[in-house]
Amino acid sequence: MRIAMGSDHAGFELKMVLRTAIESWGHEVLDLGTDAPSPSVDYPDFGAAVGRAVVEGRADLGVACCGSGIGIAIAANKVEGVRAAVVHDVTSGHLAREHNHANVVCLGGRLTGTSVAVETVQAFLAASPEPRHQTRIDKIAALDAARAKEQP
């Protein structure tokens, strides 16, 4: 699988740990930045970049990190077709993919320990979307379509 990754300065260290793990599992990583823990950079730029890479087909899934995981998830979710979920543990990582058909997971470098984060991302990547949840995913897509129609 090809995994798009991105982070702001606060998520940089965690992104690098996760990148090493993901590559060790045999996946290819598309690292969209940032490239250092300083200077301070803006998480919306990197959340959107990860989201775009996934929906454009340059990556199969995405992993994004900021201080809490929240801001970068909000930004990623602004890209049409992205279903980004903030995850904190193995269960949320697995369920985000299986039940919610998430295509991007977001983690907080200031909130999630590295070993938990590695296990969480591994669970996300190993999970498959369950077809029994498709009706709910279709309802989310309908909300996106309605919002798109409302925009000028």
Phi, psi and omega per residue, in radians:
M1 nan 2.656 3.051
R2 -1.865 2.190 -3.055
I3 -2.001 2.131 3.032
A4 -1.443 2.379 3.130
M5 -2.299 2.538 3.065
G6 -2.753 2.742 3.113
S7 -2.772 2.794 2.923
D8 -1.596 -2.988 -3.123
H9 -1.071 -0.655 -3.086
A10 -1.270 -0.390 3.127
G11 -1.789 0.017 -3.030
F12 -1.012 -0.862 -3.083
E13 -1.057 -0.764 3.133
L14 -1.151 -0.713 3.097
K15 -0.989 -0.746 -3.108
M16 -1.169 -0.684 3.065
V17 -1.085 -0.811 -3.133
L18 -1.147 -0.660 3.111
R19 -1.042 -0.807 3.125
T20 -1.035 -0.776 3.140
A21 -1.124 -0.821 -3.106
I22 -1.061 -0.747 3.105
E23 -1.153 -0.627 3.125
S24 -1.172 -0.375 3.094
W25 -1.501 0.031 3.072
G26 1.629 0.160 3.121
H27 -1.601 2.689 3.053
E28 -1.605 2.430 -3.129
V29 -1.959 2.309 2.981
L30 -1.841 1.730 -3.072
D31 -1.536 2.008 -3.074
L32 -1.744 0.230 3.090
G33 1.687 3.069 -0.019
T34 -1.287 2.955 -3.021
D35 -1.848 0.075 -3.123
A36 -2.829 2.749 3.133
P37 -1.318 -0.135 3.034
S38 -2.608 2.623 0.137
P39 -1.361 3.038 3.071
S40 -1.081 2.345 3.109
V41 -2.276 2.971 -3.010
D42 -1.726 2.143 -3.105
Y43 -1.035 -0.544 -3.139
P44 -1.029 -0.599 -3.136
D45 -1.079 -0.695 -3.051
F46 -1.491 -0.590 3.047
G47 -1.108 -0.777 3.111
A48 -1.133 -0.689 -3.140
A49 -1.100 -0.752 3.104
V50 -1.121 -0.812 3.129
G51 -1.019 -0.810 3.141
R52 -1.073 -0.725 -3.138
A53 -1.051 -0.672 -3.139
V54 -1.231 -0.892 -3.071
V55 -1.222 -0.451 3.095
E56 -1.441 -0.097 3.106
G57 1.471 0.152 3.079
R58 -1.345 -0.263 3.092
A59 -2.526 2.686 3.115
D60 -1.419 -0.703 -3.115
L61 -2.523 2.942 3.135
G62 -2.291 2.649 3.056
V63 -2.319 2.189 -3.101
A64 -2.310 2.526 -3.097
C65 -2.346 2.401 2.942
C66 -2.426 -2.857 -3.112
G67 -1.069 -0.804 -3.119
S68 -1.933 -0.314 -3.011
G69 1.573 -0.300 -3.034
I70 -1.294 -0.928 -3.079
G71 -1.073 -0.749 -3.105
I72 -1.213 -0.507 3.058
A73 -1.216 -0.748 3.110
I74 -1.033 -0.792 3.141
A75 -1.105 -0.821 -3.138
A76 -1.042 -0.677 -3.113
N77 -1.218 -0.196 3.068
K78 -1.355 -0.218 3.102
V79 -1.500 2.131 -3.105
E80 -1.002 2.252 3.130
G81 1.707 -0.131 3.126
V82 -1.569 2.402 2.968
R83 -2.165 1.546 -3.104
A84 -1.666 2.391 -3.135
A85 -2.226 2.389 2.999
V86 -1.405 2.228 -3.127
V87 -2.177 2.625 -3.062
H88 -2.228 -0.239 -3.058
D89 -2.768 3.067 -3.084
V90 -1.009 -0.741 -3.110
T91 -1.118 -0.831 -3.134
S92 -1.160 -0.603 3.090
G93 -1.117 -0.775 3.132
H94 -1.163 -0.836 -3.082
L95 -1.200 -0.553 3.103
A96 -0.989 -0.708 -3.139
R97 -1.417 -0.818 -3.031
E98 -1.215 -0.857 -3.051
H99 -1.600 -0.663 -3.029
N100 -1.791 -0.029 3.137
H101 0.929 0.629 3.105
A102 -1.042 2.462 3.062
N103 -1.981 -0.046 3.039
V104 -2.440 2.338 2.986
V105 -1.977 2.557 -3.086
C106 -2.209 2.360 -3.099
L107 -2.270 2.707 3.139
G108 -1.749 2.054 3.120
G109 -1.145 -0.406 3.127
R110 -1.650 -0.092 -3.059
L111 -2.089 -0.479 -3.022
T112 -1.963 2.185 3.093
G113 -1.150 2.713 -3.028
T114 -1.128 -0.735 -3.111
S115 -1.158 -0.696 3.079
V116 -1.136 -0.735 3.139
A117 -1.078 -0.757 3.122
V118 -1.077 -0.828 3.131
E119 -1.104 -0.645 3.139
T120 -1.143 -0.821 3.132
V121 -1.166 -0.651 3.093
Q122 -1.073 -0.734 3.107
A123 -1.123 -0.724 3.101
F124 -1.044 -0.858 -3.087
L125 -1.181 -0.509 -3.121
A126 -1.425 -0.363 -3.078
A127 -1.381 2.736 3.075
S128 -2.172 2.501 3.089
P129 -1.066 2.292 3.120
E130 -1.515 2.200 -3.133
P131 -1.025 -0.469 -3.098
R132 -1.133 -0.228 3.123
H133 -1.716 0.072 -3.035
Q134 -1.052 -0.636 3.135
T135 -1.005 -0.731 3.131
R136 -1.188 -0.685 3.113
I137 -1.135 -0.670 3.086
D138 -1.093 -0.638 3.108
K139 -1.169 -0.640 3.064
I140 -1.128 -0.764 3.112
A141 -1.069 -0.646 3.107
A142 -1.143 -0.650 3.076
L143 -1.107 -0.743 3.098
D144 -1.075 -0.763 -3.124
A145 -1.123 -0.708 3.124
A146 -1.125 -0.711 3.113
R147 -1.120 -0.706 3.136
A148 -1.094 -0.656 3.128
K149 -1.194 -0.535 -3.112
E150 -1.314 -0.389 -3.094
Q151 -1.395 2.413 -3.138
P152 -1.208 nan nan
